[in-house]
Amino acid sequence: MLEFRTVSQISGPLLFVENVENAGYNEVVEITLPNGEKKSGQVLDTRKGLAIVQVFGPTTGIDLPNTTVRFKGDIVRIPVSDEMLGRIFDGLGNPRDGGGPLLSKERQEIVGYAINPYSREEPAEFIQTGISAIDGMNTLVRGQKLPIFSGSGLPHNDIAAQIARQSKVLGEGENFAVVFAAMGITNEEAHFFINDFRNTGAFERTVMFLNLASDPSMERILTPRMALTAAEFLAFERDLHVLVILTDMTNYCEALREISASREEVPGRRGYPGYMYTDLSTIYERAGKIKGKKGSVTQFPILTMPGDDITHPIPDLTGYITEGQIVLSRDLFHKNIYPPIDVLLSLSRLMNQGIGKGKTREDHRGVADQLYSAYARGRDLRNLSAIVGEGALTPEDRQFLKFADEFEKRFIGQGRDEDRSITETLDLGWELFAMIPETELKRVKKEFIERYGRRFRQ
């Protein structure tokens, strides 16, 4: 290991070390201050004998001439074993729960790689979350990456915890685990997740990585990669089905912008680096199933849209990479509807692969299409009635207007601990269809109306 005392400059979280010939990209470094305090970091860039080191932690107190930088000749690795389950780590993989360090001979690189498309197994297994707005209309499939687009103050954490508690694949007894990674969340949010997992008995099958708002922002770059490395070990070497929750990806992107500004890079949209799309893809594309492996990695990234702007670069780029999105609505939230999921803005691109006969029920696709159609019409009529008054609407229009209200209250709305089966969700859809004329049920087959819907019209 080589040591240098040639730190020439400090810029934000970055150290510039001169006369370094053989530093490797992402190489781990140990920084020793004059008072003996040690900090860790990694090489972010090298050019003509200059190594740019990203420091994990504050750079206050670093004395340029007397600070020693040691290059360790290796990249960041994390110890992995079955003992990770039921443990809490910080954003760098160090124990945060008062327990001892993880004792394991196996240490894996945290960089990871996207799954080779040829090796990917096509996702086709329906995951029942117990939430009707997801199961019925934006179905989650095992191995999918399905982000939640939220806003400040909306209950995305409650929804994520409910999904983690309730998710299951029908008809299978299986090994299931949750990997939870927090980036820049508050202590209150961290305690909420810890207490929720403990109180529901899910903690023993959960691995938590917590980078709090008070922790160095540079740790946030490593935290999701630590979590995904742990998830890949549990999924592909221990045959577990792993649900990965990443919150909040907006804080991750802010840390990425901070590094870019420190390196004086040319900014892209709204000051974010031009390579943010590529960087995000190295995280999201680590979800999936591999042929010949029993385990799987399913991702639920959470991001809070700045100003509730869905065209902001973070949700915009995330939507390009992932297979859909669950969008939360502030209007529904103000109506005290939980979960406030706007089904018309939400989308699951893999839904058709996980529903239908033998997976959910044969009428699933038609019911979802009819619910979309009737609810969209009811929402349009709601806007129209605000202008011309409800009295100007036809009796049929008023039926659709009432349908939209009941759909929001009864289908989208449900309890925080309510776990609905897919059969209950689809039957609830047929029950709501009884509010509109049968002649308007144009998206469902007549045989399904007779088989599933007739009893609700008696």
RODO-2510 file (C-alpha; in nm, 4 decimals, decimal comma):
residues 458
     n   res          X          Y          Z
     1     m     0,0000     0,0000     0,0000
     2     l     0,1375     0,3380    -0,1019
     3     e     0,1250     0,6483     0,1204
     4     f     0,1281     1,0069    -0,0013
     5     r     0,1543     1,3467     0,1671
     6     t     0,0864     1,5415    -0,1478
     7     v    -0,2681     1,6686    -0,0911
     8     s    -0,2768     1,9931    -0,2876
     9     q    -0,6390     2,1016    -0,2678
    10     i    -0,9728     2,0406    -0,0969
    11     s    -1,2990     2,1110    -0,2816
    12     g    -1,6113     2,0198    -0,0902
    13     p    -1,5938     1,6429    -0,0271
    14     l    -1,2977     1,5946    -0,2654
    15     l    -0,9234     1,5736    -0,2016
    16     f    -0,6750     1,6310    -0,4835
    17     v    -0,3613     1,4184    -0,4357
    18     e    -0,0619     1,4851    -0,6641
    19     n     0,2197     1,2625    -0,7942
    20     v     0,0078     0,9462    -0,7857
    21     e     0,0922     0,7218    -1,0790
    22     n    -0,1048     0,4002    -1,0395
    23     a    -0,4277     0,4828    -0,8575
    24     g    -0,7224     0,2760    -0,9772
    25     y    -1,0751     0,3978    -1,0387
    26     n    -1,2928     0,3329    -0,7276
    27     e    -0,9839     0,2277    -0,5305
    28     v    -1,0284     0,2503    -0,1519
    29     v    -0,8120     0,5012     0,0355
    30     e    -0,7451     0,5651     0,4038
    31     i    -0,6924     0,9277     0,5065
    32     t    -0,4998     0,9940     0,8285
    33     l    -0,5213     1,3417     0,9823
    34     p    -0,2367     1,4987     1,1863
    35     n    -0,4220     1,4164     1,5114
    36     g    -0,4400     1,0468     1,4179
    37     e    -0,8066     1,0474     1,3139
    38     k    -0,8775     0,8244     1,0170
    39     k    -1,1297     0,8734     0,7381
    40     s    -1,2153     0,6550     0,4413
    41     g    -1,2713     0,7448     0,0798
    42     q    -1,2363     0,6194    -0,2741
    43     v    -1,0746     0,7336    -0,5958
    44     l    -1,3254     0,9165    -0,8098
    45     d    -1,0966     1,0120    -1,0983
    46     t    -0,7315     1,0000    -1,2064
    47     r    -0,5510     1,2166    -1,4604
    48     k    -0,1808     1,2763    -1,5310
    49     g    -0,0563     1,1810    -1,1850
    50     l    -0,3460     1,3500    -1,0044
    51     a    -0,5883     1,1383    -0,8000
    52     i    -0,9239     1,2882    -0,7027
    53     v    -1,0446     1,1230    -0,3822
    54     q    -1,4033     1,1301    -0,2612
    55     v    -1,4066     1,1510     0,1213
    56     f    -1,6831     0,9732     0,3129
    57     g    -1,7449     1,2291     0,5800
    58     p    -1,6651     1,5938     0,6502
    59     t    -1,3344     1,7362     0,5267
    60     t    -1,3033     1,9838     0,8122
    61     g    -0,9739     1,9629     1,0028
    62     i    -0,7738     1,8264     0,7109
    63     d    -0,4307     1,9935     0,7079
    64     l    -0,2956     1,9805     0,3520
    65     p     0,0796     1,9300     0,4179
    66     n     0,0399     1,6898     0,7129
    67     t    -0,2445     1,4681     0,5951
    68     t    -0,1487     1,1184     0,4793
    69     v    -0,3406     0,9370     0,2050
    70     r    -0,2890     0,5617     0,1763
    71     f    -0,4047     0,3801    -0,1391
    72     k    -0,5107     0,0262    -0,0447
    73     g    -0,5073    -0,1306    -0,3907
    74     d    -0,8640    -0,2653    -0,3659
    75     i    -1,2174    -0,1430    -0,4289
    76     v    -1,5024    -0,1130    -0,1792
    77     r    -1,6297    -0,4535    -0,0657
    78     i    -1,8902    -0,5647     0,1850
    79     p    -1,8846    -0,8844     0,3951
    80     v    -2,1895    -1,1002     0,3165
    81     s    -2,3460    -1,3918     0,5029
    82     d    -2,6797    -1,5170     0,6324
    83     e    -2,6061    -1,3242     0,9522
    84     m    -2,6985    -1,0005     0,7724
    85     l    -3,0677    -1,0737     0,8277
    86     g    -3,2032    -0,8918     1,1289
    87     r    -2,9141    -0,6433     1,1324
    88     i    -2,8895    -0,2653     1,0851
    89     f    -2,5865    -0,1095     0,9118
    90     d    -2,4869     0,2444     0,8245
    91     g    -2,4458     0,3686     0,4691
    92     l    -2,0918     0,2282     0,4518
    93     g    -2,1848    -0,1180     0,5771
    94     n    -2,0660    -0,0711     0,9376
    95     p    -2,2925    -0,2067     1,2164
    96     r    -2,5368     0,0506     1,3477
    97     d    -2,7360    -0,1682     1,5866
    98     g    -2,4743    -0,2108     1,8589
    99     g    -2,3883    -0,5598     1,7398
   100     g    -2,0404    -0,6677     1,6431
   101     p    -1,8989    -0,6553     1,2910
   102     l    -2,0186    -0,9125     1,0422
   103     l    -1,7756    -1,2038     1,0486
   104     s    -1,7479    -1,3493     0,7021
   105     k    -1,4646    -1,4607     0,4797
   106     e    -1,6737    -1,3736     0,1746
   107     r    -1,6524    -1,0088     0,0718
   108     q    -1,8207    -0,8917    -0,2476
   109     e    -1,7654    -0,5853    -0,4646
   110     i    -2,0433    -0,3317    -0,4205
   111     v    -2,0179    -0,1983    -0,7766
   112     g    -2,2145    -0,4879    -0,9217
   113     y    -2,3273    -0,5231    -1,2802
   114     a    -2,6557    -0,5153    -1,4659
   115     i    -2,7892    -0,8632    -1,5368
   116     n    -2,6938    -0,9862    -1,8833
   117     p    -3,0120    -0,9713    -2,0970
   118     y    -2,9429    -1,3210    -2,2317
   119     s    -2,9289    -1,4573    -1,8754
   120     r    -3,2455    -1,2824    -1,7623
   121     e    -3,5538    -1,4910    -1,7008
   122     e    -3,8730    -1,3237    -1,8170
   123     p    -4,0740    -1,1974    -1,5163
   124     a    -4,4086    -1,3758    -1,5035
   125     e    -4,5025    -1,4348    -1,1369
   126     f    -4,7740    -1,2155    -0,9872
   127     i    -4,6834    -1,0603    -0,6520
   128     q    -4,9858    -0,9855    -0,4361
   129     t    -4,9232    -0,6712    -0,2313
   130     g    -5,2715    -0,6641    -0,0781
   131     i    -5,3219    -0,3100    -0,2152
   132     s    -5,6062    -0,3009    -0,4712
   133     a    -5,4778    -0,0010    -0,6688
   134     i    -5,1542    -0,1937    -0,7340
   135     d    -5,2756    -0,5544    -0,7592
   136     g    -5,5825    -0,4768    -0,9679
   137     m    -5,4567    -0,2034    -1,1985
   138     n    -5,0760    -0,1736    -1,1773
   139     t    -4,9718    -0,5275    -1,1015
   140     l    -4,6266    -0,5989    -0,9570
   141     v    -4,4362    -0,8927    -1,1078
   142     r    -4,1448    -1,0701    -0,9432
   143     g    -3,8127    -0,9334    -1,0679
   144     q    -3,9667    -0,5992    -1,1676
   145     k    -3,8432    -0,2522    -1,0751
   146     l    -4,1494    -0,0400    -0,9957
   147     p    -4,0784     0,3013    -0,8390
   148     i    -4,3109     0,5094    -0,6246
   149     f    -4,3287     0,8727    -0,7386
   150     s    -4,4264     1,0727    -0,4334
   151     g    -4,4124     1,4245    -0,2968
   152     s    -4,3158     1,5897     0,0283
   153     g    -4,5547     1,4920     0,3074
   154     l    -4,7259     1,2091     0,1199
   155     p    -4,7426     0,8633     0,2865
   156     h    -4,4908     0,6820     0,0637
   157     n    -4,3176     0,5330     0,3686
   158     d    -4,6444     0,3813     0,4944
   159     i    -4,7101     0,2281     0,1519
   160     a    -4,3554     0,0878     0,1277
   161     a    -4,3832    -0,0681     0,4745
   162     q    -4,7244    -0,2154     0,3907
   163     i    -4,5891    -0,3671     0,0690
   164     a    -4,2924    -0,5141     0,2580
   165     r    -4,5283    -0,6695     0,5168
   166     q    -4,7918    -0,8075     0,2817
   167     s    -4,6168    -0,9102    -0,0413
   168     k    -4,6542    -1,2748    -0,1343
   169     v    -4,6763    -1,5028    -0,4385
   170     l    -4,9982    -1,7045    -0,4493
   171     g    -4,9871    -2,0741    -0,3728
   172     e    -4,6198    -2,0890    -0,2813
   173     g    -4,4390    -2,1382     0,0458
   174     e    -4,1158    -1,9496    -0,0092
   175     n    -3,8105    -1,7894     0,1438
   176     f    -3,8632    -1,4149     0,1424
   177     a    -3,6401    -1,1278     0,2586
   178     v    -3,6463    -0,7472     0,2585
   179     v    -3,3421    -0,5257     0,2009
   180     f    -3,4154    -0,1697     0,3047
   181     a    -3,1795     0,1147     0,2116
   182     a    -3,2378     0,4690     0,3369
   183     m    -3,0560     0,7708     0,1968
   184     g    -3,0833     1,1017     0,3788
   185     i    -3,3996     1,0195     0,5732
   186     t    -3,4784     1,1652     0,9150
   187     n    -3,4411     0,9838     1,2470
   188     e    -3,8204     0,9806     1,2733
   189     e    -3,8526     0,7993     0,9404
   190     a    -3,5794     0,5522     1,0360
   191     h    -3,7534     0,4706     1,3665
   192     f    -4,0840     0,4282     1,1813
   193     f    -3,9401     0,1574     0,9543
   194     i    -3,7475    -0,0166     1,2338
   195     n    -4,0514    -0,0252     1,4633
   196     d    -4,2866    -0,1314     1,1828
   197     f    -4,0644    -0,4236     1,0810
   198     r    -4,0143    -0,5277     1,4442
   199     n    -4,3808    -0,5029     1,5422
   200     t    -4,4971    -0,7077     1,2428
   201     g    -4,2330    -0,9791     1,2805
   202     a    -4,0616    -0,8842     0,9538
   203     f    -3,7385    -0,7633     1,1163
   204     e    -3,5790    -1,1101     1,1354
   205     r    -3,5901    -1,1354     0,7555
   206     t    -3,4813    -0,7750     0,6924
   207     v    -3,1411    -0,6167     0,6266
   208     m    -3,1322    -0,2396     0,6850
   209     f    -2,8803     0,0166     0,5589
   210     l    -2,9418     0,3604     0,7089
   211     n    -2,7808     0,6817     0,5887
   212     l    -2,9585     0,9520     0,7861
   213     a    -2,9951     1,3198     0,7029
   214     s    -2,7290     1,3949     0,9668
   215     d    -2,4797     1,1554     0,8051
   216     p    -2,2317     1,2629     0,5357
   217     s    -2,4047     1,3027     0,2021
   218     m    -2,1176     1,1248     0,0262
   219     e    -2,2185     0,7995     0,1961
   220     r    -2,5405     0,8142    -0,0056
   221     i    -2,3541     0,7217    -0,3211
   222     l    -2,2519     0,3873    -0,1697
   223     t    -2,5658     0,3046     0,0315
   224     p    -2,7882     0,1658    -0,2509
   225     r    -2,4948    -0,0321    -0,3893
   226     m    -2,4285    -0,1838    -0,0466
   227     a    -2,7945    -0,2833    -0,0231
   228     l    -2,8113    -0,4327    -0,3732
   229     t    -2,4928    -0,6338    -0,3168
   230     a    -2,6516    -0,7821    -0,0038
   231     a    -2,9744    -0,8479    -0,1990
   232     e    -2,7901    -1,0230    -0,4832
   233     f    -2,6086    -1,2473    -0,2358
   234     l    -2,9331    -1,3468    -0,0632
   235     a    -3,1159    -1,3945    -0,3938
   236     f    -2,8638    -1,5696    -0,6148
   237     e    -2,6512    -1,7553    -0,3581
   238     r    -2,9097    -1,8248    -0,0867
   239     d    -3,2154    -1,8656    -0,3140
   240     l    -3,4274    -1,6024    -0,1374
   241     h    -3,6856    -1,3804    -0,3052
   242     v    -3,5709    -1,0320    -0,2078
   243     l    -3,7733    -0,7112    -0,2090
   244     v    -3,5416    -0,4076    -0,2169
   245     i    -3,6806    -0,0735    -0,0982
   246     l    -3,4646     0,2300    -0,1819
   247     t    -3,5685     0,5596    -0,0227
   248     d    -3,5187     0,8415    -0,1066
   249     m    -3,3577     0,8345    -0,4536
   250     t    -3,3977     1,2126    -0,4731
   251     n    -3,1456     1,2468    -0,1877
   252     y    -2,9122     1,0136    -0,3764
   253     c    -2,9311     1,2316    -0,6868
   254     e    -2,8680     1,5445    -0,4801
   255     a    -2,5451     1,3848    -0,3513
   256     l    -2,4533     1,3010    -0,7109
   257     r    -2,5060     1,6666    -0,8069
   258     e    -2,2903     1,7776    -0,5120
   259     i    -1,9986     1,5631    -0,6318
   260     s    -2,0414     1,6864    -0,9885
   261     a    -2,0303     2,0490    -0,8727
   262     s    -1,7167     1,9818    -0,6655
   263     r    -1,5468     1,8381    -0,9745
   264     e    -1,6515     2,1511    -1,1677
   265     e    -1,8206     1,9416    -1,4358
   266     v    -2,0447     2,1008    -1,6960
   267     p    -2,3957     2,0693    -1,5479
   268     g    -2,6886     1,9123    -1,7305
   269     r    -3,0597     1,9652    -1,6699
   270     r    -3,1237     2,1693    -1,3532
   271     g    -2,7617     2,1316    -1,2461
   272     y    -2,7606     1,7497    -1,2339
   273     p    -2,4692     1,5760    -1,4080
   274     g    -2,5220     1,4648    -1,7664
   275     y    -2,4337     1,1062    -1,6701
   276     m    -2,7134     1,0778    -1,4107
   277     y    -2,9180     0,8530    -1,6433
   278     t    -2,6265     0,6095    -1,6734
   279     d    -2,5589     0,6233    -1,2997
   280     l    -2,9220     0,5496    -1,2092
   281     s    -2,9312     0,2613    -1,4567
   282     t    -2,6403     0,0922    -1,2721
   283     i    -2,8720     0,0773    -0,9696
   284     y    -3,2099    -0,0031    -1,1244
   285     e    -3,0829    -0,2655    -1,3695
   286     r    -2,9617    -0,4837    -1,0824
   287     a    -3,3200    -0,6055    -1,0350
   288     g    -3,4487    -0,9221    -1,2002
   289     k    -3,4321    -1,2993    -1,2215
   290     i    -3,1497    -1,5105    -1,3616
   291     k    -3,2053    -1,8335    -1,5543
   292     g    -3,1174    -2,1332    -1,3413
   293     k    -3,1379    -1,9406    -1,0135
   294     k    -3,4261    -1,9811    -0,7696
   295     g    -3,4000    -1,6373    -0,6118
   296     s    -3,5000    -1,2963    -0,7440
   297     v    -3,4504    -0,9252    -0,6771
   298     t    -3,7565    -0,6994    -0,7006
   299     q    -3,7028    -0,3255    -0,6561
   300     f    -3,9305    -0,0585    -0,5097
   301     p    -3,7366     0,2688    -0,5377
   302     i    -3,9066     0,5676    -0,3734
   303     l    -3,8439     0,9233    -0,4876
   304     t    -4,0027     1,2510    -0,3817
   305     m    -4,0619     1,4711    -0,6838
   306     p    -3,9368     1,8271    -0,6154
   307     g    -4,2395     2,0566    -0,6325
   308     d    -4,4562     1,7530    -0,7283
   309     d    -4,3106     1,7942    -1,0790
   310     i    -4,3232     1,4619    -1,2638
   311     t    -4,1168     1,6150    -1,5484
   312     h    -3,8267     1,6846    -1,3092
   313     p    -3,5048     1,5062    -1,4249
   314     i    -3,5087     1,2516    -1,1389
   315     p    -3,8583     1,1023    -1,1999
   316     d    -3,8222     1,1601    -1,5744
   317     l    -3,5023     0,9547    -1,6066
   318     t    -3,6256     0,6961    -1,3569
   319     g    -3,9373     0,6417    -1,5683
   320     y    -3,7230     0,5672    -1,8747
   321     i    -3,5214     0,2978    -1,6943
   322     t    -3,7835     0,1264    -1,4795
   323     e    -4,0871    -0,0785    -1,5811
   324     g    -4,3574     0,1686    -1,4847
   325     q    -4,4338     0,3849    -1,1831
   326     i    -4,6799     0,4231    -0,8949
   327     v    -4,7754     0,7922    -0,8712
   328     l    -4,9186     0,9357    -0,5491
   329     s    -5,1817     1,2097    -0,5691
   330     r    -5,1929     1,5104    -0,3373
   331     d    -5,5621     1,5620    -0,4244
   332     l    -5,6525     1,2119    -0,3010
   333     f    -5,4346     1,2660     0,0062
   334     h    -5,6312     1,5823     0,0893
   335     k    -5,9505     1,3742     0,0644
   336     n    -5,8075     1,1436     0,3366
   337     i    -5,7894     0,8537     0,0918
   338     y    -5,5132     0,6028     0,1674
   339     p    -5,3189     0,4939    -0,0280
   340     p    -5,3509     0,8089    -0,2459
   341     i    -5,2482     0,6322    -0,5687
   342     d    -5,3453     0,8056    -0,8924
   343     v    -5,4182     0,5006    -1,1050
   344     l    -5,4551     0,7044    -1,4247
   345     l    -5,0982     0,8324    -1,3999
   346     s    -4,9567     0,5018    -1,2735
   347     l    -4,8358     0,2208    -1,4954
   348     s    -4,6927    -0,1307    -1,4743
   349     r    -4,5346    -0,2307    -1,8053
   350     l    -4,5058    -0,5964    -1,6998
   351     m    -4,8652    -0,6291    -1,5796
   352     n    -4,9844    -0,8467    -1,8689
   353     q    -4,7084    -1,1001    -1,8014
   354     g    -4,8258    -1,1620    -1,4450
   355     i    -5,2053    -1,1733    -1,4719
   356     g    -5,4730    -1,3894    -1,6291
   357     k    -5,5929    -1,7464    -1,5986
   358     g    -5,3713    -1,9574    -1,3733
   359     k    -5,1973    -1,6499    -1,2305
   360     t    -5,4668    -1,4172    -1,0981
   361     r    -5,8052    -1,4646    -1,2661
   362     e    -5,9207    -1,4810    -1,6248
   363     d    -6,1238    -1,1584    -1,6027
   364     h    -5,8382    -0,9493    -1,4590
   365     r    -5,7345    -0,7652    -1,7763
   366     g    -6,0897    -0,6761    -1,8714
   367     v    -6,1804    -0,5598    -1,5211
   368     a    -5,8731    -0,3345    -1,5075
   369     d    -5,9476    -0,1834    -1,8501
   370     q    -6,3118    -0,1213    -1,7596
   371     l    -6,2150     0,0413    -1,4275
   372     y    -5,9727     0,2709    -1,6073
   373     s    -6,2366     0,3676    -1,8645
   374     a    -6,5186     0,4306    -1,6174
   375     y    -6,3000     0,6208    -1,3692
   376     a    -6,1482     0,8406    -1,6413
   377     r    -6,4964     0,9262    -1,7669
   378     g    -6,6137     1,0040    -1,4135
   379     r    -6,3131     1,2330    -1,3536
   380     d    -6,3821     1,4211    -1,6771
   381     l    -6,7461     1,4658    -1,5772
   382     r    -6,6353     1,5889    -1,2334
   383     n    -6,4424     1,8689    -1,4015
   384     l    -6,7366     1,9448    -1,6313
   385     s    -6,9880     1,9571    -1,3452
   386     a    -6,7675     2,2088    -1,1656
   387     i    -6,8336     2,4437    -1,4583
   388     v    -7,1940     2,3732    -1,5666
   389     g    -7,3285     2,2203    -1,2454
   390     e    -7,4318     1,8609    -1,1777
   391     g    -7,7910     1,9394    -1,2732
   392     a    -7,6861     1,9908    -1,6350
   393     l    -7,5583     1,6325    -1,6613
   394     t    -7,7630     1,3423    -1,7976
   395     p    -7,8763     1,0678    -1,5557
   396     e    -7,6159     0,8354    -1,7082
   397     d    -7,3433     1,0956    -1,6576
   398     r    -7,4404     1,1283    -1,2921
   399     q    -7,4000     0,7517    -1,2548
   400     f    -7,0419     0,7753    -1,3772
   401     l    -6,9815     1,0747    -1,1523
   402     k    -7,0967     0,8723    -0,8516
   403     f    -6,8885     0,5767    -0,9729
   404     a    -6,5720     0,7908    -0,9644
   405     d    -6,6417     0,8952    -0,6044
   406     e    -6,7119     0,5403    -0,4876
   407     f    -6,4109     0,4050    -0,6786
   408     e    -6,1805     0,6433    -0,4913
   409     k    -6,3353     0,5699    -0,1525
   410     r    -6,3775     0,1921    -0,1765
   411     f    -6,1355     0,0586    -0,4395
   412     i    -5,8362     0,2919    -0,4041
   413     g    -5,9026     0,3626    -0,0382
   414     q    -5,8305     0,0921     0,2178
   415     g    -5,6821     0,0519     0,5646
   416     r    -5,3087     0,0691     0,6352
   417     d    -5,3261    -0,2876     0,7685
   418     e    -5,5869    -0,4157     0,5220
   419     d    -5,4529    -0,7029     0,3131
   420     r    -5,6908    -0,7695     0,0223
   421     s    -5,6605    -1,0825    -0,1868
   422     i    -5,6696    -1,0474    -0,5651
   423     t    -6,0115    -1,2181    -0,5642
   424     e    -6,1459    -0,9565    -0,3225
   425     t    -6,0003    -0,6798    -0,5393
   426     l    -6,1569    -0,8089    -0,8615
   427     d    -6,4940    -0,8769    -0,6944
   428     l    -6,4908    -0,5214    -0,5612
   429     g    -6,4452    -0,4032    -0,9199
   430     w    -6,7522    -0,5989    -1,0312
   431     e    -6,9487    -0,4606    -0,7361
   432     l    -6,8661    -0,1060    -0,8501
   433     f    -6,9656    -0,1909    -1,2100
   434     a    -7,3213    -0,2468    -1,0818
   435     m    -7,3449     0,1323    -1,0438
   436     i    -7,3295     0,1935    -1,4220
   437     p    -7,5456     0,0548    -1,7055
   438     e    -7,4489    -0,2916    -1,8232
   439     t    -7,4493    -0,1622    -2,1809
   440     e    -7,1473     0,0543    -2,0869
   441     l    -6,9375    -0,2467    -1,9844
   442     k    -6,7627    -0,2601    -2,3201
   443     r    -6,4172    -0,3648    -2,1967
   444     v    -6,5204    -0,6966    -2,0379
   445     k    -6,6439    -1,0090    -2,2104
   446     k    -7,0121    -1,0989    -2,1778
   447     e    -6,9237    -1,4415    -2,0420
   448     f    -6,7338    -1,2740    -1,7543
   449     i    -7,0312    -1,0463    -1,6833
   450     e    -7,2481    -1,3567    -1,6453
   451     r    -6,9895    -1,5463    -1,4402
   452     y    -6,8608    -1,2739    -1,2061
   453     g    -7,0783    -0,9641    -1,2342
   454     r    -7,4352    -1,0881    -1,2500
   455     r    -7,4642    -1,1534    -0,8746
   456     f    -7,3874    -0,7882    -0,7943
   457     r    -7,6776    -0,6657    -1,0145
   458     q    -7,9520    -0,8583    -0,8397
***
